[in-house]
Amino acid sequence: MANRSNRPSALNAPSAAAPSPEVDISGTGASSKVTARLPSGESVEVLLYGATVISWKSDGGKVENLWVSDAAKLDGTKAVRGGIPVVFPVFGPPPKDHATSALPQHGFARTSRWEFLGKSSSEDALDASSVKLDFGLYSSNLSDEAKKAWPYDFGLVYSVTLSKEGLQTVVNVRNEGTKVFEFQLLLHTYLRVKDISKTTVTGLAGVPYVDKVLDATTHTQSSPTLSITGEVDRVYASIPQDTTTVLEDGKPRFDVVRDNVDDTVVWNPWKEKAAALSDFEPKDGFQQLLCVEVGSVQGWQKLEAGDGFEGGQLIKSLL
Ligand SMILES: O=P(O)(O)OC[C@H]1O[C@H](O)[C@H](O)[C@@H](O)[C@@H]1O
């Protein structure tokens, strides 16, 4: 006779479990990475070195949206050429006579090992469509060299949220010391495009920019559309509209939506610069990438002791 008491009652029976996002940690040392995958197939990979997003696949996992060089170092020996390196606390070569002046180009965040702080995703069926990964970098984790070059107590929490809608990457900066500090912040996103000659950018009309290729002075973009026909390295500042759109063949491909940061750099190294970068492969890879880098790089963000700042982006793949 069947023992009825061993049977799960209707009340305790597991309901058809909603599939939830999977999160794995793989690799060792500087090559450790965190991978998250939604039940619908979208995925993101984040290297702990630099908390660098090195892959973001949308559309059920079928479309890779980020460009990463075939020669990129993924072993912690050099900032990753591609993906989304985090630039902090200085953008570009540091100015002389500033607290960041002893730091390397783009600061130390992209070359430091971050901690994985964990994931949050609701087990709720309604929310199985997103997963948030948090990464931390604190002054106590820095190399002695970086600590000496920038002797402030800070905490960075970088949140990478993957959803069907897109990829959100937001940095929270806290001044955990007693001294005021100034910083710049930028998310150096290498977007993968099909063909740079058919790629255009909108959302920057009427915005002043520093043209680092031409003459390092300020110009204003008069045309509504920017076409990329050669090396481009422009720092657009104080952009009134939140969204910059990348189009392929005139059709929107990515929306890059700024969140509490006002500036955007548009960069493509083109043939000669790509040839000169040892970690840039294939050499004609510049035809498949466009960097659209949101941040706060015009002037400095100032943080009083105990204060915080948060800024970042949402990138939507529009295929
Ligand atoms: O070679 P990296 O240090 O990674 O910098 C790559 C590029 O970053 C930004 O886009 C700057 O505006 C460029 O001037 C610089 O060349």
The ligand as a Gaussian input file, in Angstrom:
#p B3LYP/6-31G(d) Opt

LIG

0 1
 O       45.497000      52.869000     -25.594000
 P       44.637000      53.257000     -24.422000
 O       45.438000      53.775000     -23.233000
 O       43.728000      52.127000     -24.009000
 O       43.723000      54.459000     -24.875000
 C       42.877000      54.332000     -25.967000
 C       42.147000      55.654000     -26.250000
 O       41.323000      55.973000     -25.162000
 C       40.462000      57.123000     -25.348000
 O       39.522000      56.865000     -26.324000
 C       41.267000      58.352000     -25.683000
 O       40.423000      59.439000     -26.051000
 C       42.255000      58.058000     -26.792000
 O       43.088000      59.192000     -26.950000
 C       43.076000      56.827000     -26.478000
 O       43.972000      56.579000     -27.545000

